[in-house]
Amino acid sequence: MAAADTPSPSDPPVPALADRAHACARRLLEADRVLLASHIDADGLTSAGIASTALARAGIDHEVVFEKQLDADAIAGIAARGYEVVCFTDFGSGQLDVIAEHEAAGEFIPVIADHHQPADADTEFHLNPLLEGINGARELSGAGASYLLARALATEAASDGTEPIDNRDLAALAVVGAVGDMQNGRDGLVGANAAIVADGVAAGVLEERTDINLYGRQTRPLPKLLEYASDVQIPGISNDEAGAIAFLSDLDIDARVDGEWRRWVDLDDDERRTLVSALLRRAVASGVPADRIETLVGTSYTLTEETPGTELRDVSEFSTLLNATARYERADVGLAVCLGDRGAALTEARSLLRTHRRNLSEGLQWVKSEGVTHEEHLQWFDAGSRIRETIVGIVAGMAVGSPAVDRSKPVIAFAEANATELKVSARGSGTLVRRGLDLSAVMQEASRTVGGDGGGHDVAAGATIPASERDAFLTAADRLIGEQLG
């Protein structure tokens, strides 16, 4: 990027949302104390980390709480805390009808930074890309909305003549949130997200480059990097430890040093080109479809201020680490990592990550062994209590990329939420979305027909329904998906 085009701390990264962001920022600055409420996934944790840091830098006293699901009971509990202003990040828009009732009763003033489909209600301080025609599933995440709020807070806080604040370093967390929310494609982040990337690069906290598009570039030994690369199945390498080792042994690179396997991050540029070229040749020779081969290389993002070779250096691995905290009732740990704790919190997060990986592996193996049930337009599985309801959506997403399911249909996954309710998670693919699939609309409408509630994004969404209504929900969802893809 040329120097003349380098964004400055005073430039709004997304002009279309600047007015909304500044209105929200001014209201927060008027508050004596703020309650910050956020979701528990990687996007929600990074949203909270960004907003909390920005509030602290602006001198705004606040408390942070997390909710697994923002339903009527959760909103009532938030109202009971007695805060004049409540800032909702990565949720709130979809529940605006309920929030508006509490606002009308004078219980609190909501400030919302979200990217989900808004309910049929409105409020004065509402920052959401969908309200300005920006795609909330592809172009701006919850963390991105929080970042725009943080940038506006910096400008508004400095408007009284105090020392200017530069919150562009928070772009790093915003990118982690966007990638954690599956908004990146082969060509990287686009739209408003791309403007945030530019901010991060300008601030020196982010590097954008073309690289091998496999998970684990920073931490996995080379054989595991290749063996576990399930998105592109390469015969003799994917899911084949011995095959991956044999492949590496035939290359003109030193894949081991002093008996230890090197990682992708340990290779120099020439060695990386050698490995990628050989991998592409093997894929072509094995008959892997060209469109799948193309996905082996893509845009990657590196957090330049984090230690090389750690989970925090790569945005995908960072997002997985965060998912391993709040989904096991330790949102406090994930938030502490987002706020910069590289001691006890990071150690605990890594321990939770080991448990998370084991549970995901066991969950995917269960799906593979038990199989899925096919309806006309969808496929589904009911894990009951065998897969935690906080991770069943991740398992469903992993199943979409595996031979366990039919990629021509979306996957609906069920898990026990409690004695009377089921958690529903739905996952699709970019191909299905381009054909018209919108799982957010499906989850919302199908769940409400059976007395539940849901929402999300076109490619990934969720709901909570009465346990006795599973089959009726499936009937409604199958009909809706059929109409979308018809």
C-alpha positions in Angstrom: 0.0 0.0 0.0 1.4 3.4 -1.0 2.2 5.8 1.8 -0.4 8.2 0.5 -3.1 5.5 0.8 -2.1 4.4 4.2 -5.1 4.8 6.6 -4.5 7.1 9.5 -6.0 6.9 13.0 -8.5 9.6 12.0 -9.8 7.9 8.9 -13.0 6.0 9.3 -12.3 2.5 8.0 -15.9 2.0 6.8 -17.4 5.4 6.0 -20.9 3.9 5.5 -21.0 3.0 9.1 -19.2 6.0 10.5 -22.3 7.9 11.6 -23.7 4.9 13.5 -20.4 4.1 15.1 -19.9 7.7 16.3 -23.5 8.0 17.7 -22.9 4.8 19.7 -19.5 6.0 20.9 -20.9 9.3 22.1 -23.6 7.6 24.1 -21.1 5.3 25.8 -18.9 8.3 26.7 -21.9 9.9 28.4 -22.4 6.9 30.7 -21.1 6.7 34.2 -20.7 2.9 33.9 -21.4 0.5 31.1 -22.4 -3.2 31.2 -20.7 -5.0 28.2 -22.5 -8.2 27.2 -21.1 -10.5 24.5 -21.4 -13.9 22.9 -19.1 -16.9 23.8 -17.6 -17.9 20.5 -14.4 -16.6 19.0 -16.1 -13.7 17.4 -17.9 -12.8 20.6 -14.8 -13.1 22.7 -12.8 -10.9 20.4 -15.7 -8.5 20.2 -15.6 -8.2 24.0 -11.9 -7.9 24.0 -11.9 -5.0 21.5 -14.8 -3.2 23.2 -13.4 -3.6 26.7 -10.0 -2.3 25.7 -11.5 0.6 23.9 -13.8 1.5 26.8 -10.8 1.3 29.2 -8.7 3.5 27.0 -11.5 6.0 26.9 -11.8 6.0 30.6 -15.2 4.4 30.8 -15.8 2.2 33.8 -17.4 -1.1 32.8 -18.2 -4.7 33.6 -18.1 -7.6 31.1 -20.6 -10.5 31.1 -21.0 -13.3 28.6 -24.2 -15.2 27.5 -24.3 -18.5 25.6 -27.6 -17.4 24.2 -29.3 -14.0 24.3 -32.8 -15.1 25.0 -35.6 -13.3 26.9 -34.4 -14.7 30.3 -30.8 -13.6 29.6 -31.9 -10.1 28.7 -34.1 -9.9 31.8 -31.0 -10.9 33.9 -29.0 -8.2 32.2 -31.7 -5.6 32.9 -31.8 -6.7 36.5 -28.1 -5.6 37.0 -29.3 -2.0 37.0 -26.9 -0.4 34.5 -28.1 2.7 32.7 -26.3 1.7 29.5 -25.7 -1.9 28.1 -23.4 -2.4 25.2 -24.2 -5.6 23.3 -21.5 -7.0 21.0 -21.8 -9.9 18.5 -25.5 -10.3 19.4 -28.4 -8.0 20.2 -29.7 -7.2 16.7 -31.6 -10.4 16.4 -33.1 -9.9 19.9 -33.9 -6.2 19.4 -37.6 -6.8 19.8 -37.1 -8.1 23.3 -34.4 -5.5 24.1 -36.7 -2.7 22.9 -39.3 -3.7 25.5 -36.8 -3.2 28.3 -35.7 0.0 26.8 -39.3 1.3 26.6 -39.7 0.4 30.2 -36.7 2.6 31.1 -34.6 -0.3 32.4 -31.5 0.4 30.3 -30.3 2.1 27.1 -28.9 -0.4 24.6 -25.9 0.2 22.4 -25.6 -2.6 19.9 -22.5 -3.5 17.8 -23.6 -6.7 15.9 -23.7 -8.2 12.4 -26.7 -10.6 12.7 -30.0 -10.2 11.0 -32.0 -7.5 13.0 -35.4 -8.3 14.5 -38.4 -6.2 13.5 -37.6 -3.4 15.9 -35.2 -0.5 16.2 -33.2 1.5 18.6 -31.2 4.7 18.4 -27.7 3.3 19.0 -27.5 0.4 16.6 -24.3 -0.4 14.7 -24.9 -3.2 12.2 -23.6 -3.5 8.6 -26.9 -4.9 7.4 -28.6 -1.6 8.1 -26.3 0.0 5.5 -26.4 -2.8 2.9 -23.2 -4.4 3.9 -23.2 -8.2 4.1 -22.9 -9.3 7.8 -22.0 -12.9 7.0 -19.1 -12.1 4.6 -18.0 -8.5 5.0 -18.1 -7.6 8.7 -18.1 -9.8 11.8 -19.2 -8.9 15.3 -15.6 -8.2 16.2 -15.4 -5.9 13.1 -18.5 -4.0 14.3 -16.8 -3.7 17.7 -13.7 -2.5 16.0 -15.6 0.3 14.2 -17.0 1.3 17.6 -13.5 1.3 19.1 -12.2 3.5 16.3 -15.1 5.9 16.9 -14.5 5.9 20.6 -10.9 6.9 20.1 -12.0 9.9 17.9 -14.8 11.0 20.2 -12.7 10.6 23.4 -10.0 12.9 21.9 -12.5 15.5 20.7 -12.3 17.3 24.0 -8.6 18.0 23.5 -7.2 15.0 25.4 -4.4 12.9 24.1 -5.5 11.1 20.9 -6.0 7.3 21.2 -5.0 5.0 18.3 -7.1 1.9 18.5 -5.9 0.5 15.1 -3.9 -2.2 17.0 -7.3 -3.8 17.8 -7.6 -4.6 14.1 -5.6 -7.8 14.9 -8.4 -9.1 17.2 -11.1 -8.0 14.7 -9.4 -10.2 12.0 -9.2 -13.1 14.5 -13.0 -12.7 15.1 -13.8 -12.5 11.3 -11.8 -15.6 10.5 -13.3 -17.4 13.6 -16.7 -16.6 12.2 -15.8 -18.2 8.8 -15.8 -15.0 6.8 -12.5 -15.5 5.0 -12.4 -17.2 1.7 -9.5 -18.4 -0.5 -8.8 -14.8 -1.4 -9.0 -13.6 2.2 -11.3 -11.1 3.8 -13.3 -8.8 1.7 -15.4 -5.6 1.9 -15.4 -3.9 5.3 -13.2 -6.6 6.7 -10.5 -5.7 4.1 -10.5 -2.1 5.3 -9.9 -3.4 8.8 -7.0 -5.6 7.5 -5.5 -2.4 6.0 -5.7 -0.7 9.3 -3.9 -3.6 11.0 -1.2 -3.7 8.4 -0.7 0.1 8.7 -0.5 -0.2 12.5 2.1 -2.9 12.2 0.1 -5.6 14.0 -0.9 -7.7 11.0 0.8 -9.3 8.0 -1.2 -10.3 4.9 0.4 -12.7 2.4 -0.3 -15.6 0.0 0.6 -18.9 1.7 -0.3 -22.5 2.0 -3.9 -22.7 3.1 -3.7 -25.4 5.8 -4.6 -25.1 9.5 -1.6 -25.4 11.9 1.1 -23.5 10.0 2.5 -22.2 13.3 2.3 -25.2 15.6 1.9 -28.5 13.8 4.9 -30.6 12.8 5.0 -31.0 9.0 3.6 -34.6 8.9 0.6 -33.6 11.0 0.1 -30.4 9.0 -0.4 -32.6 5.9 -2.1 -35.5 7.4 -4.8 -33.4 9.0 -5.4 -31.3 5.9 -9.0 -32.6 5.4 -10.4 -29.8 3.3 -8.6 -31.1 0.2 -8.3 -34.9 0.3 -5.0 -36.0 -1.3 -4.7 -39.8 -1.6 -1.6 -41.1 0.2 -1.2 -38.0 2.3 -4.5 -36.9 3.8 -5.5 -39.0 6.9 -2.3 -41.1 6.3 0.6 -40.4 8.7 3.0 -42.8 7.0 2.1 -41.4 3.6 2.7 -37.8 4.7 6.1 -38.8 6.2 7.0 -40.6 2.9 6.0 -37.6 0.9 8.2 -35.3 3.0 11.1 -37.7 2.8 11.1 -37.5 -1.0 11.4 -33.7 -1.0 14.6 -31.7 -1.4 14.2 -30.1 2.0 15.3 -30.9 5.5 12.0 -31.7 7.1 13.8 -32.7 10.3 16.4 -31.0 12.4 18.2 -32.9 15.1 15.6 -35.6 14.9 12.7 -33.2 15.4 10.1 -32.5 12.7 10.1 -28.9 11.6 6.9 -26.8 11.3 5.7 -24.7 8.4 6.8 -21.6 10.2 10.4 -23.0 10.5 10.8 -23.2 6.7 12.3 -20.5 4.6 10.6 -19.2 1.4 12.5 -21.6 -1.0 11.6 -24.6 1.2 7.9 -23.5 1.3 7.8 -23.2 -2.5 9.4 -26.6 -2.9 6.8 -28.2 -0.6 3.8 -26.4 -2.1 4.9 -27.3 -5.7 5.3 -30.9 -4.8 1.9 -31.0 -3.0 0.2 -29.4 -6.0 1.8 -32.0 -8.4 0.7 -34.8 -6.2 -2.9 -33.5 -6.1 -3.0 -33.2 -9.9 -1.5 -36.7 -10.3 -4.1 -38.1 -7.9 -7.0 -36.7 -9.8 -8.1 -34.1 -7.2 -10.5 -31.7 -8.9 -8.9 -28.4 -10.0 -11.3 -26.3 -8.0 -10.2 -28.1 -4.8 -6.5 -27.9 -5.7 -6.8 -24.1 -6.0 -7.8 -23.9 -2.3 -4.5 -25.3 -1.2 -3.0 -21.8 -1.5 -4.7 -18.7 -0.3 -4.5 -15.5 1.8 -3.1 -15.8 5.3 -3.0 -13.4 8.2 -0.2 -13.3 10.8 -0.3 -11.4 14.1 3.2 -9.8 14.0 3.4 -8.9 17.7 2.7 -12.5 18.8 5.5 -15.0 19.4 6.3 -17.1 16.3 5.4 -20.8 16.6 2.5 -20.2 19.0 -1.2 -20.5 18.5 -1.6 -16.7 18.8 0.6 -15.9 15.8 -1.9 -17.3 13.3 -5.5 -16.0 13.2 -7.1 -19.4 12.6 -5.2 -21.0 15.5 -5.9 -18.0 17.7 -9.7 -18.3 17.0 -9.6 -22.0 17.8 -7.9 -21.3 21.1 -10.6 -18.9 22.0 -13.3 -21.3 21.1 -11.8 -23.7 23.5 -12.4 -21.4 26.5 -15.9 -20.0 26.6 -17.4 -23.2 25.1 -16.2 -24.9 28.3 -17.6 -22.2 30.6 -14.3 -20.2 30.8 -15.1 -17.1 28.9 -13.1 -15.2 31.5 -9.9 -17.0 30.3 -10.6 -16.2 26.6 -11.2 -12.6 27.5 -8.0 -12.4 29.5 -6.1 -13.7 26.5 -7.7 -11.1 24.3 -6.8 -8.4 26.8 -3.1 -9.5 26.6 -2.6 -12.0 29.4 0.2 -14.2 28.2 0.8 -15.9 31.6 -1.7 -17.9 33.6 -4.7 -17.2 31.2 -2.8 -18.4 28.2 -1.6 -21.5 30.0 -5.2 -22.4 31.0 -6.4 -21.7 27.5 -3.9 -24.1 26.1 -5.0 -26.8 28.5 -8.6 -26.2 27.5 -7.5 -26.3 23.8 -6.2 -29.8 24.3 -9.5 -30.9 25.8 -11.4 -29.2 23.0 -9.4 -30.9 20.3 -9.9 -34.3 21.9 -13.7 -33.7 22.1 -13.9 -32.5 18.5 -12.0 -35.5 17.3 -14.3 -37.8 19.3 -17.4 -36.0 18.1 -16.4 -36.2 14.4 -15.6 -39.9 14.8 -19.0 -40.4 16.3 -20.7 -38.8 13.3 -18.6 -40.9 11.0 -19.4 -44.1 12.7 -23.1 -43.4 13.4 -23.8 -41.7 10.1 -26.4 -39.1 9.2 -30.1 -39.4 8.3 -31.1 -38.0 5.0 -34.2 -36.0 4.3 -35.1 -34.6 0.8 -33.2 -31.4 1.2 -31.1 -31.8 4.3 -29.2 -34.3 6.4 -29.0 -34.5 10.2 -27.7 -36.2 13.2 -28.8 -36.2 16.9 -25.9 -36.5 19.2 -28.0 -36.3 22.4 -25.5 -35.9 25.3 -22.6 -37.5 23.4 -21.4 -34.2 22.0 -21.5 -31.0 24.1 -24.1 -28.6 22.8 -21.5 -25.8 22.9 -19.4 -27.6 20.2 -21.9 -29.6 18.2 -21.9 -26.8 15.6 -18.2 -27.0 15.2 -18.4 -30.8 14.8 -21.2 -30.3 12.1 -18.9 -27.8 10.3 -16.0 -30.3 10.4 -18.4 -33.0 9.1 -19.3 -30.8 6.1 -15.6 -30.9 5.1 -15.3 -34.7 5.5 -16.4 -37.7 3.6 -19.0 -38.4 6.4 -21.7 -36.3 4.8 -23.1 -35.3 1.4 -21.8 -31.9 0.5 -24.8 -31.2 -1.7 -27.0 -30.8 1.4 -26.7 -28.7 4.5 -26.2 -30.5 7.8 -28.5 -30.1 10.8 -27.0 -31.2 14.2 -28.9 -31.7 17.5 -27.5 -31.9 21.0 -29.1 -31.8 24.5 -29.1 -28.3 25.8 -30.9 -29.2 29.1 -33.7 -31.6 30.2 -36.3 -29.9 28.1 -34.5 -28.2 25.1 -32.3 -29.2 22.2 -29.5 -27.1 20.7 -29.7 -27.0 16.9 -26.7 -26.2 14.7 -26.9 -25.9 11.0 -23.9 -25.7 8.6 -23.8 -25.4 4.8 -21.2 -24.5 2.2 -20.3 -21.6 0.0 -21.6 -23.4 -3.0 -25.1 -23.9 -1.4 -25.2 -20.3 -0.3 -24.5 -19.2 -3.9 -27.5 -21.3 -4.9 -29.7 -19.5 -2.4 -29.3 -21.2 0.9 -29.8 -18.9 4.0 -29.6 -21.0 7.1 -30.3 -17.9 9.3 -33.8 -17.6 7.8 -34.3 -21.4 8.1 -33.3 -21.5 11.7 -35.4 -18.5 12.7 -38.6 -19.6 10.9 -38.4 -23.3 11.6 -37.6 -22.8 15.3 -40.4 -20.3 15.8 -42.9 -22.7 14.3 -42.2 -25.1 17.2 -41.9 -22.6 20.0 -38.2 -22.0 19.8 -35.9 -19.3 18.5 -32.8 -19.1 16.3 -30.8 -17.2 13.7 -27.2 -16.6 12.6 -25.8 -16.4 9.1 -26.5 -17.9 5.7 -23.8 -20.5 5.9 -23.9 -21.2 9.6 -26.8 -20.7 12.1 -28.4 -22.2 15.2 -31.5 -22.4 17.3 -32.9 -23.7 20.6 -36.1 -25.7 20.4 -38.3 -27.8 22.8 -36.9 -31.4 22.9 -40.2 -32.9 21.9 -40.4 -30.9 18.7 -37.3 -32.2 16.8 -39.2 -34.0 14.1 -41.6 -31.1 13.5 -38.6 -28.8 13.3 -36.9 -31.0 10.7 -40.1 -31.1 8.6 -40.2 -27.3 8.6 -36.5 -26.9 8.0 -36.5 -29.4 5.1 -39.4 -27.5 3.4 -37.7 -24.1 3.8 -34.4 -25.3 2.4 -36.2 -27.0 -0.5 -37.9 -23.6 -1.3 -34.6 -21.8 -1.1 -32.7 -24.2 -3.3 -35.7 -25.1 -5.5 
